[in-house]
């Protein structure tokens, strides 16, 4: 298989305005170590709560309260909110690309349909 097309796609992603915006915001918010630590904790709790929900377990009340508090704090700061939203948009874009590629290979990975 020739991977040159994959490398072209990678370059197109890095050159996209979506990526540039995301990367600039990431550098800005992660430069502040306190913010960076809060974002890491937020993401860790987000994964933990998601895993509990997917496994049918009741989420830990303390984790839920901590997540809610960190969420409110992070989203109250414009630059952090913009970064997290840009990251979500990049994740959606990458998910859409993965769906296109897996469909081309006729592999069902359980990825939801593209939203146009």
C-alpha positions in Angstrom: 0.0 0.0 0.0 1.2 3.5 -0.9 1.0 5.8 2.2 1.6 9.0 0.3 -2.1 9.8 0.3 -2.3 9.4 4.0 0.7 11.8 4.4 -1.1 14.3 2.1 -4.2 14.0 4.3 -2.1 14.6 7.4 -0.6 17.7 5.8 -4.1 18.9 4.8 -5.2 18.5 8.4 -2.2 20.4 9.8 -2.8 23.2 7.2 -6.5 23.5 7.9 -7.8 26.5 9.7 -9.6 24.3 12.2 -6.2 22.7 13.2 -4.4 26.0 13.3 -7.0 27.6 15.6 -7.0 24.5 17.8 -3.2 24.4 18.0 -2.9 28.2 18.8 -5.5 27.9 21.5 -3.8 24.8 23.0 -0.4 26.6 23.2 -2.1 29.6 24.9 -4.0 27.7 27.6 -1.4 25.0 28.3 1.3 27.7 28.9 -0.4 28.3 32.2 0.6 25.3 34.4 -2.5 25.6 36.7 -4.8 25.7 33.7 -3.0 22.8 32.1 -3.3 20.7 35.3 -7.1 21.5 35.5 -7.6 20.6 31.9 -5.7 17.3 32.4 -7.9 16.5 35.5 -11.1 17.5 33.6 -10.2 15.1 30.8 -9.3 12.3 33.2 -12.6 12.7 35.1 -14.5 12.9 31.8 -13.0 9.6 30.6 -13.6 8.0 34.0 -17.3 9.1 34.1 -17.8 8.0 30.5 -16.4 4.6 31.2 -18.6 4.1 34.3 -21.7 5.1 32.2 -20.8 2.8 29.4 -20.3 -0.1 31.8 -23.7 0.5 33.4 -22.1 1.5 36.8 -23.3 4.5 38.8 -20.8 7.3 38.5 -18.9 8.2 41.6 -20.7 11.2 43.3 -17.5 12.8 44.3 -16.1 12.5 40.8 -19.3 14.0 39.4 -19.2 17.0 41.7 -15.5 17.5 41.0 -16.1 17.3 37.3 -19.0 19.7 37.5 -16.9 22.2 39.5 -13.9 22.0 37.1 -16.2 22.2 34.1 -17.8 25.4 35.4 -14.4 26.9 36.2 -12.8 26.0 32.8 -15.8 27.1 30.7 -15.9 30.5 32.6 -12.6 31.4 31.0 -13.1 32.4 27.4 -9.7 31.2 26.0 -10.1 27.8 27.8 -13.7 27.4 26.6 -12.6 28.3 23.0 -9.8 25.7 23.3 -12.0 22.9 24.6 -14.6 23.7 21.9 -11.9 23.7 19.2 -10.6 20.4 20.5 -14.1 18.9 20.3 -14.4 20.1 16.7 -11.0 18.5 15.8 -12.2 15.3 17.4 -15.4 15.4 15.4 -13.4 16.1 12.2 -11.1 13.2 12.9 -14.0 10.9 13.7 -15.6 11.8 10.4 -12.4 11.1 8.5 -12.0 7.7 10.3 -15.6 6.9 9.3 -14.9 7.7 5.7 -11.7 5.5 5.7 -13.3 2.6 7.4 -16.3 2.7 5.1 -13.9 2.6 2.2 -12.3 -0.5 3.6 -15.7 -2.0 4.4 -14.9 -2.3 8.1 -17.7 -1.6 10.6 -16.1 0.1 13.6 -19.4 1.3 15.0 -18.7 4.9 14.2 -21.9 7.0 13.9 -23.0 8.4 10.5 -21.4 11.7 9.4 -23.3 14.8 10.2 -23.4 17.0 7.1 
